[in-house]
Amino acid sequence: MAKEKITFGDGVYEGDIADGKPHGKGKFTDSDGSVYEGDFVNGKWHGKGKYTTPGGRLYEGDFVEGKAQGKGKMKWGDDGRVYSGDFANDTLNGEGKMSYTDGRVEEGSWENGRLHGKGVYTDEHGAVYQGDFVKGKMTGKGKISYAADDFVYEGDFVDGKFHGKGKFTYGSDGPIQEGYWNAGKFAGETPVELPQEPAEYQSKTEILSDDEIEKLLAQVSESNAGEQLKNRS
């Protein structure tokens, strides 16, 4: 198999050639500055390879007919986040883990670049959500644990908020609120409607902001269950 340097498509290829096409091991440099280095089959990226862009994005792993497919690792140049896991059709699909430079982690089942199915999300403060995701949003059955504030919520979620039936526990022997929740607020024993579809996906998964945590704890302390907490202080 001959090794050559040829003009191919909008760039330059150096490596193994068969029937005038890249075939075997080689390196392709596109006119926009992006580079693929690895396996080629009949002119296409196919097998193991590494792809980098001028913006700093890096993908290393499996390719099928020119697309990221199989196992791989991708690093984004703009914010440094790293995904390791399954790819299909150039997109995050299957089981994988996304790690952010600020400490946030998203891990579980992915579909078209979003957590979808079972997953675990840990925020930069150590709060952990375990449960269902729909199109990147915490929706379905799940559990949130806030170690710093010593409380746990387990039950229904819609769009990242407590919505439906759930149980909120403050401290190991503290007050408990159990019943129905509506968009993050306790609704007592009044059932609430669960929408069929969550809102549009937001690129940054969030559990609760500091302000939302303060409001929630204030609501608990003002409730009948919260009286137990006041008596302990």
Secondary structure, DSSP 4 states (H G I P E B T S, - for coil): -EEEEEEETTEEEEEEEETTEEEEEEEEEETTS-EEEEEEETTEEEEEEEEE-TTS-EEEEEEETTEEEEEEEEE-TTT--EEEEEEETTEEEEEEEEE-TTS-EEEEEEETTEEEEEEEEE-TTS-EEEEEEETTEEEEEEEEEETTTTEEEEEEEETTEEEEEEEEEESTTS-EEEEEEETTEEEET------SSPPPP-SS--S--HHHHHHHHHHHHHSTTHHHHHHH-
